[in-house]
Amino acid sequence: MRTSSAAGEILAVLLATGIALSGCSGQPATVTAEPDGQQNAKPVVRAIQVQAEPLRRQVEVVGTLAGDREVTLSAEVAGRVVRIHADLGDRVAENQVLIELDPTEFQLAVERQEAALAEVLAQLGVRGENDPLPEVSQTSLPRRAAAEAAEAKANYERMKALQAEGVVSQQAYDSAQARYEATQAAYTATLEQARNLVARAENLRAQLLIARHSLADTRMRAPFAGTVRERMVEVGQYVREQTAMISLATGNPLKLRASIPERWFPYVQPGAPVELTVEAYPGETFSGSVTRVARAGVAETRSFSFEARVENPGERLRPGLFARGRLTTSQVDSVIRVPSSVVVSFYGVQKVYAVSDGMIREKVVKLGDQFGDRIEITEGLESGDSIATTNLARLREGISVQVEATEGGNR
């Protein structure tokens, strides 16, 4: 215990002595201040002078690529599928047969109509199926009836003259008159019969065309050259009329279907350029142009639909792809753009460091559209303002700076 007390007394004396010596020397124990030259040095910055410039506005759009022509083909007649000539992803030519239905019943219907038509045409004295039909009075039956009526009329006129002279009996006269009237009635009847035959022939010709059309409908053909998007039936399946069977789409060109906010509707016209990107080809851009804009908007979304034609040589793009794009409008504004790197964000507030008479002034700004590494300033800057672009970490309101160089801001 005594030893510990002695040691403590010695330590206290040494500490007191050290403090006294330090006070006598007049120097601080620790020096932390920087040299005066470094404390007073002005930050060196580079600056740009911003200028308003004309800018044609662009609108970001999203949409879906579709074939310039797309169609889903449905069965025109009912029947059983017997052959399928094209499947998913196949390229097909215009008028190529895609699907066949069993034609047996339709072929028999055609043959039945052909036989009925041939019978009627024979009665009219017409040989060929497509030969013109004669005028009613020139058909065989009316012509024979007309000859008999003419003969009866001549005989009646002769008997009438002889009866007036008292040469022939009243009975012979009455017989000639009765025959004349009968042949006239027979001629009228044959004319009506001939009219009915002509009408029947025309009707049978129409029915034959329908039967042949139905037979042709058993072979479904491509209305244009394209690619099969989907096949909906199988061999052996019985389909009814209007059953969807196969879907086609063209591959080049394509069309973009998208919409624009209603505020941009007056500034989008056919011919406006569109630049597109798709996830399938990152980094690549595809070009198109607006072909049509809807005349009526969609009330629920406050937007207008439009279509753009997209050239697709080599058919690298496919219908159904999701696409993002920028649509160039006809609206031109005067805007100020600065490098994105000069904008400092602090708790949701964006600002830039303006340089005026060698002094920093913080300016709160509002941002607009992004253009690569540059961004639009909608509020807070005016044309001709200079802003610092370097050494931003050392800048704050009111400090003096040394401007190394000032460049134009629209490079």
C-alpha positions as CSV (number, residue, x, y, z in Angstrom):
1,M,0.0,0.0,0.0
2,R,2.8,2.5,0.9
3,T,4.6,1.7,-2.4
4,S,1.4,2.4,-4.4
5,S,0.9,5.8,-2.8
6,A,4.5,6.8,-3.5
7,A,4.2,5.9,-7.1
8,G,1.0,8.0,-7.5
9,E,2.6,11.0,-5.9
10,I,5.6,10.8,-8.3
11,L,3.2,10.6,-11.4
12,A,1.3,13.6,-10.3
13,V,4.5,15.6,-9.9
14,L,5.7,14.7,-13.4
15,L,2.4,15.7,-14.9
16,A,2.4,19.1,-13.2
17,T,5.9,19.7,-14.3
18,G,5.1,18.9,-17.9
19,I,2.1,21.3,-18.0
20,A,4.2,24.1,-16.4
21,L,7.0,23.6,-19.0
22,S,4.5,23.7,-21.8
23,G,3.0,26.9,-20.4
24,C,6.4,28.5,-20.1
25,S,7.3,27.7,-23.7
26,G,4.2,29.6,-25.1
27,Q,3.5,26.9,-27.8
28,P,0.3,24.7,-28.2
29,A,0.6,21.1,-27.5
30,T,-0.8,20.0,-30.8
31,V,-0.9,22.1,-34.1
32,T,-3.7,21.1,-36.5
33,A,-4.2,24.2,-38.5
34,E,-3.4,24.2,-42.3
35,P,-0.9,26.7,-43.7
36,D,-2.5,30.1,-44.5
37,G,-1.9,29.6,-48.2
38,Q,-4.0,26.5,-48.3
39,Q,-6.8,27.9,-46.2
40,N,-7.4,30.9,-48.5
41,A,-7.0,29.1,-51.9
42,K,-10.0,29.6,-54.2
43,P,-11.4,26.4,-55.9
44,V,-10.6,26.3,-59.6
45,V,-13.6,25.4,-61.8
46,R,-14.5,25.2,-65.4
47,A,-17.8,26.6,-66.5
48,I,-20.2,26.6,-69.5
49,Q,-22.4,29.4,-70.6
50,V,-25.9,28.0,-71.3
51,Q,-27.9,29.1,-74.3
52,A,-31.5,28.5,-75.4
53,E,-31.8,26.3,-78.5
54,P,-34.7,25.1,-80.7
55,L,-35.8,21.6,-80.0
56,R,-38.3,19.4,-81.8
57,R,-40.2,17.6,-79.1
58,Q,-40.3,13.8,-78.9
59,V,-42.8,11.5,-77.1
60,E,-41.9,8.2,-75.6
61,V,-44.3,5.5,-76.8
62,V,-44.8,1.8,-76.1
63,G,-46.7,-0.6,-78.3
64,T,-46.8,-3.9,-80.1
65,L,-45.6,-4.8,-83.5
66,A,-48.1,-6.5,-85.9
67,G,-48.1,-7.7,-89.4
68,D,-49.0,-5.0,-92.0
69,R,-51.7,-7.6,-92.9
70,E,-53.1,-10.1,-90.5
71,V,-56.0,-12.5,-90.9
72,T,-57.6,-15.5,-89.3
73,L,-59.1,-17.8,-91.9
74,S,-62.4,-19.6,-91.0
75,A,-64.2,-22.4,-92.7
76,E,-66.7,-21.3,-95.3
77,V,-68.4,-24.8,-95.4
78,A,-68.8,-27.6,-92.9
79,G,-66.7,-30.7,-93.3
80,R,-63.9,-33.0,-92.1
81,V,-60.3,-31.9,-92.3
82,V,-58.4,-34.3,-94.5
83,R,-55.1,-32.5,-95.2
84,I,-53.0,-29.7,-93.6
85,H,-50.4,-28.2,-95.9
86,A,-48.9,-25.4,-93.7
87,D,-48.2,-25.2,-90.0
88,L,-46.9,-22.8,-87.4
89,G,-44.0,-20.6,-88.6
90,D,-44.2,-21.8,-92.3
91,R,-43.9,-19.2,-95.0
92,V,-46.7,-19.5,-97.5
93,A,-47.3,-18.0,-101.0
94,E,-50.4,-16.1,-102.1
95,N,-53.1,-18.5,-103.2
96,Q,-51.3,-21.5,-101.7
97,V,-53.6,-24.3,-100.4
98,L,-53.3,-24.4,-96.6
99,I,-56.0,-26.8,-95.5
100,E,-58.3,-29.3,-97.3
101,L,-61.8,-30.5,-96.2
102,D,-63.4,-33.7,-97.6
103,P,-64.8,-32.6,-101.0
104,T,-67.0,-35.7,-101.8
105,E,-70.4,-34.3,-100.9
106,F,-69.7,-31.0,-102.6
107,Q,-68.4,-32.7,-105.8
108,L,-71.6,-34.7,-106.0
109,A,-73.7,-31.5,-105.6
110,V,-71.8,-30.0,-108.6
111,E,-72.4,-33.0,-110.8
112,R,-76.1,-33.0,-109.9
113,Q,-76.5,-29.3,-110.8
114,E,-74.6,-29.9,-114.1
115,A,-77.0,-32.6,-115.2
116,A,-80.1,-30.6,-114.4
117,L,-78.8,-27.6,-116.3
118,A,-77.8,-29.7,-119.3
119,E,-81.4,-31.1,-119.5
120,V,-83.0,-27.6,-119.5
121,L,-80.5,-26.2,-122.0
122,A,-81.3,-29.1,-124.4
123,Q,-85.0,-28.2,-124.3
124,L,-84.0,-24.6,-125.2
125,G,-81.8,-25.8,-128.0
126,V,-78.6,-24.5,-126.3
127,R,-75.5,-26.8,-126.5
128,G,-72.8,-25.2,-124.3
129,E,-73.2,-24.6,-120.6
130,N,-72.1,-21.0,-120.9
131,D,-73.7,-20.3,-124.3
132,P,-76.1,-17.3,-124.3
133,L,-79.8,-18.2,-123.9
134,P,-82.0,-17.5,-126.8
135,E,-84.8,-14.9,-126.9
136,V,-88.0,-16.6,-125.7
137,S,-89.9,-16.4,-129.0
138,Q,-86.9,-17.9,-130.8
139,T,-86.9,-21.1,-128.8
140,S,-88.0,-24.4,-130.5
141,L,-91.5,-24.8,-129.0
142,P,-92.7,-21.2,-129.6
143,R,-91.4,-21.2,-133.1
144,R,-93.4,-24.4,-133.9
145,A,-96.5,-23.1,-132.2
146,A,-96.1,-19.8,-134.1
147,A,-96.0,-21.7,-137.4
148,E,-99.1,-23.6,-136.6
149,A,-100.9,-20.5,-135.5
150,A,-99.9,-18.7,-138.7
151,E,-101.2,-21.6,-140.8
152,A,-104.5,-21.7,-138.9
153,K,-104.9,-17.9,-139.3
154,A,-104.4,-18.2,-143.0
155,N,-107.0,-21.0,-143.3
156,Y,-109.4,-19.0,-141.1
157,E,-109.1,-15.9,-143.3
158,R,-109.7,-18.0,-146.4
159,M,-112.7,-19.7,-144.9
160,K,-114.1,-16.3,-143.8
161,A,-113.9,-15.0,-147.4
162,L,-115.5,-18.1,-148.9
163,Q,-118.3,-18.2,-146.2
164,A,-119.1,-14.6,-147.2
165,E,-119.6,-15.7,-150.8
166,G,-121.7,-18.7,-149.6
167,V,-119.2,-21.2,-151.0
168,V,-118.4,-23.1,-147.7
169,S,-120.8,-24.2,-145.0
170,Q,-121.1,-22.6,-141.6
171,Q,-119.7,-25.7,-140.0
172,A,-116.4,-25.5,-142.1
173,Y,-116.1,-21.9,-141.2
174,D,-116.7,-22.5,-137.5
175,S,-114.1,-25.3,-137.6
176,A,-111.4,-23.1,-139.1
177,Q,-112.2,-20.3,-136.6
178,A,-111.9,-22.8,-133.7
179,R,-108.6,-24.1,-134.9
180,Y,-107.2,-20.6,-135.3
181,E,-108.1,-19.6,-131.8
182,A,-106.7,-22.9,-130.4
183,T,-103.3,-22.4,-132.1
184,Q,-103.2,-18.8,-130.8
185,A,-103.7,-20.1,-127.3
186,A,-101.1,-22.8,-127.8
187,Y,-98.6,-20.2,-129.0
188,T,-99.2,-18.1,-125.9
189,A,-98.8,-21.2,-123.7
190,T,-95.5,-22.2,-125.4
191,L,-94.2,-18.7,-124.9
192,E,-94.9,-19.0,-121.2
193,Q,-93.3,-22.4,-121.1
194,A,-90.2,-21.1,-122.9
195,R,-90.0,-18.2,-120.4
196,N,-90.1,-20.7,-117.5
197,L,-87.3,-22.8,-119.2
198,V,-85.1,-19.7,-119.6
199,A,-85.7,-18.7,-116.0
200,R,-85.0,-22.2,-114.8
201,A,-81.8,-22.3,-116.9
202,E,-80.6,-19.1,-115.3
203,N,-81.5,-20.4,-111.8
204,L,-79.6,-23.7,-112.4
205,R,-76.6,-21.8,-113.7
206,A,-76.5,-19.7,-110.4
207,Q,-77.0,-22.9,-108.3
208,L,-74.1,-24.5,-110.3
209,L,-71.9,-21.5,-109.5
210,I,-72.8,-21.8,-105.8
211,A,-72.1,-25.5,-105.8
212,R,-68.7,-25.0,-107.5
213,H,-67.9,-22.2,-105.1
214,S,-68.7,-24.5,-102.1
215,L,-66.5,-27.2,-103.6
216,A,-63.6,-24.7,-104.0
217,D,-64.1,-23.6,-100.3
218,T,-63.1,-27.1,-99.2
219,R,-59.6,-26.0,-100.2
220,M,-58.6,-23.1,-98.0
221,R,-56.0,-20.8,-99.7
222,A,-53.7,-18.0,-98.5
223,P,-55.1,-14.6,-99.4
224,F,-51.6,-13.1,-99.4
225,A,-48.0,-14.2,-98.9
226,G,-47.0,-14.4,-95.3
227,T,-46.2,-16.6,-92.3
228,V,-48.5,-18.9,-90.4
229,R,-49.0,-17.5,-86.9
230,E,-51.3,-20.3,-85.5
231,R,-53.0,-23.4,-86.7
232,M,-56.3,-24.3,-84.8
233,V,-57.4,-27.6,-86.3
234,E,-56.2,-31.2,-86.7
235,V,-56.6,-33.8,-89.4
236,G,-59.8,-35.7,-88.9
237,Q,-61.5,-32.9,-87.0
238,Y,-65.0,-32.0,-88.1
239,V,-65.5,-28.2,-88.4
240,R,-68.6,-26.1,-88.8
241,E,-69.0,-23.0,-90.8
242,Q,-67.1,-20.0,-89.4
243,T,-64.7,-22.2,-87.4
244,A,-61.3,-20.5,-87.1
245,M,-58.7,-22.7,-88.7
246,I,-55.4,-20.9,-89.4
247,S,-54.0,-17.4,-88.8
248,L,-51.6,-15.6,-91.2
249,A,-49.5,-12.4,-90.9
250,T,-47.1,-10.6,-93.2
251,G,-43.5,-10.1,-92.1
252,N,-42.3,-7.1,-94.0
253,P,-43.3,-4.4,-93.5
254,L,-44.6,-4.4,-89.9
255,K,-46.7,-1.8,-88.2
256,L,-46.5,-0.5,-84.7
257,R,-49.7,0.0,-82.8
258,A,-49.4,2.4,-79.9
259,S,-50.9,5.5,-78.4
260,I,-50.0,9.1,-77.5
261,P,-51.3,11.4,-74.7
262,E,-54.0,13.6,-75.9
263,R,-51.9,16.8,-75.5
264,W,-49.7,15.6,-78.3
265,F,-52.5,14.8,-80.7
266,P,-52.3,18.1,-82.7
267,Y,-48.5,17.6,-83.2
268,V,-48.5,14.1,-84.7
269,Q,-49.2,13.7,-88.4
270,P,-48.7,10.9,-90.9
271,G,-45.0,10.8,-91.9
272,A,-43.7,11.6,-88.4
273,P,-40.5,9.5,-87.7
274,V,-40.4,6.9,-85.0
275,E,-37.3,5.2,-83.6
276,L,-37.9,1.8,-82.0
277,T,-36.1,-0.6,-79.7
278,V,-37.0,-4.2,-78.8
279,E,-35.6,-6.4,-76.0
280,A,-34.7,-9.1,-78.6
281,Y,-32.0,-6.8,-80.1
282,P,-30.5,-4.7,-77.2
283,G,-28.7,-1.6,-78.4
284,E,-30.2,-1.7,-81.9
285,T,-32.6,0.9,-83.2
286,F,-35.3,0.4,-85.9
287,S,-36.9,3.2,-87.9
288,G,-40.5,3.7,-88.8
289,S,-43.0,6.5,-89.8
290,V,-46.5,7.2,-88.7
291,T,-49.1,6.1,-91.3
292,R,-52.4,7.0,-89.5
293,V,-53.7,8.6,-86.4
294,A,-57.1,7.9,-84.8
295,R,-59.8,10.6,-85.3
296,A,-61.3,9.8,-81.8
297,G,-59.5,9.4,-78.5
298,V,-59.9,6.8,-75.8
299,A,-61.7,8.5,-72.9
300,E,-60.5,6.0,-70.2
301,T,-56.8,6.7,-71.0
302,R,-57.0,10.2,-72.4
303,S,-55.0,9.0,-75.4
304,F,-55.1,8.7,-79.2
305,S,-54.1,5.5,-81.0
306,F,-51.7,5.6,-84.0
307,E,-50.0,3.2,-86.4
308,A,-46.5,3.4,-87.8
309,R,-45.0,1.5,-90.7
310,V,-41.7,-0.2,-89.8
311,E,-39.6,-1.6,-92.6
312,N,-38.3,-5.1,-91.7
313,P,-35.9,-6.4,-94.4
314,G,-34.8,-9.9,-93.5
315,E,-37.8,-10.1,-91.2
316,R,-35.6,-9.9,-88.1
317,L,-38.5,-8.3,-86.2
318,R,-41.6,-10.5,-85.7
319,P,-45.3,-9.7,-85.2
320,G,-46.2,-9.6,-81.5
321,L,-42.9,-8.1,-80.2
322,F,-43.2,-5.4,-77.5
323,A,-41.5,-2.2,-78.6
324,R,-40.4,1.0,-77.0
325,G,-39.9,4.1,-79.1
326,R,-39.5,7.9,-79.5
327,L,-42.0,9.7,-81.7
328,T,-40.8,13.0,-83.1
329,T,-43.6,15.5,-83.1
330,S,-44.0,18.8,-85.0
331,Q,-43.8,21.0,-81.9
332,V,-40.6,23.0,-81.6
333,D,-39.7,24.7,-78.3
334,S,-36.8,26.9,-77.1
335,V,-35.1,25.0,-74.3
336,I,-31.9,25.0,-72.2
337,R,-30.0,21.8,-71.9
338,V,-27.0,21.1,-69.6
339,P,-24.8,18.1,-68.9
340,S,-26.5,15.8,-66.4
341,S,-23.3,15.7,-64.3
342,V,-23.7,19.4,-63.3
343,V,-27.0,18.8,-61.6
344,V,-26.7,18.1,-57.8
345,S,-29.6,16.4,-56.0
346,F,-30.0,17.1,-52.3
347,Y,-33.0,15.6,-50.4
348,G,-35.2,15.7,-53.6
349,V,-34.1,19.2,-54.6
350,Q,-32.1,19.7,-57.8
351,K,-29.7,22.5,-58.1
352,V,-26.7,23.8,-60.2
353,Y,-23.9,26.1,-59.2
354,A,-24.0,29.3,-61.2
355,V,-20.9,31.4,-61.5
356,S,-21.4,35.2,-61.3
357,D,-18.5,37.7,-61.0
358,G,-16.3,34.9,-59.6
359,M,-18.8,33.9,-56.9
360,I,-21.0,30.8,-56.6
361,R,-24.7,31.1,-56.6
362,E,-26.8,28.0,-55.9
363,K,-29.8,27.9,-58.3
364,V,-32.7,25.4,-57.7
365,V,-33.9,24.0,-61.1
366,K,-36.7,21.9,-62.5
367,L,-35.8,19.2,-64.9
368,G,-37.4,18.2,-68.1
369,D,-36.6,15.5,-70.7
370,Q,-33.3,13.5,-70.7
371,F,-31.2,13.5,-73.9
372,G,-28.4,11.0,-73.5
373,D,-25.9,12.7,-71.2
374,R,-27.7,16.0,-71.3
375,I,-30.9,17.1,-69.5
376,E,-33.4,19.8,-70.1
377,I,-33.8,22.6,-67.5
378,T,-37.4,23.9,-67.5
379,E,-37.0,26.4,-64.7
380,G,-34.2,28.1,-62.8
381,L,-31.8,29.1,-65.5
382,E,-31.8,31.7,-68.2
383,S,-30.0,31.9,-71.5
384,G,-26.5,33.4,-70.9
385,D,-26.0,32.0,-67.4
386,S,-22.7,30.4,-66.6
387,I,-22.6,27.2,-64.5
388,A,-19.7,25.3,-62.9
389,T,-19.0,21.9,-64.4
390,T,-16.0,20.8,-62.2
391,N,-14.9,20.7,-58.6
392,L,-18.6,20.6,-57.6
393,A,-17.9,18.9,-54.2
394,R,-16.1,22.0,-52.9
395,L,-18.7,24.5,-54.0
396,R,-21.3,26.1,-51.9
397,E,-23.4,29.3,-51.9
398,G,-21.4,32.5,-51.7
399,I,-17.8,31.2,-52.0
400,S,-15.3,32.8,-54.4
401,V,-13.9,30.6,-57.2
402,Q,-11.3,30.9,-59.9
403,V,-12.8,30.2,-63.3
404,E,-10.3,28.3,-65.4
405,A,-12.3,28.4,-68.6
406,T,-15.8,29.1,-69.9
407,E,-17.2,27.2,-72.8
408,G,-20.4,27.3,-74.9
409,G,-23.1,25.1,-73.4
410,N,-24.7,23.8,-76.7
411,R,-21.8,21.7,-77.9
